[in-house]
């Protein structure tokens, strides 16, 4: 999603009309703010899903759950940094350390959720 197709200008083309339908009477500034919020929440959601998948991929009965979660967070955050670096070469995109921080929060959330769910499954087994 770090290509031109998911730049703010591109997503605004379909999200802003949708937001206008969902928030009738909202000012253009409000719609832009909600659009930005949706885009930032997408960062957290994408990286939470990545971390859940990483925890599942790295899970091993002989490895501590915390070690697996930490590895998932480290790998997910490293990927986020590389992805933001990539965006610096896409003309319509800007790489941002703040987005890496958001992505890292998403990986923490996803890893915590996956670890908690895994612990629940193991205790029932």
ABEGO torsion letter per residue (X at the ends): XABAAABAAAAAAAAAAAAAAABBGBBAAAAAAAAAAAAAAAAAAAAAAAAAAAAAAABBAABBAAAAAAAAAAAAAAAAAAAAAAAAABAABBBBAAAAAAAAAAAAAAAAAAAAAAAAAAAAX
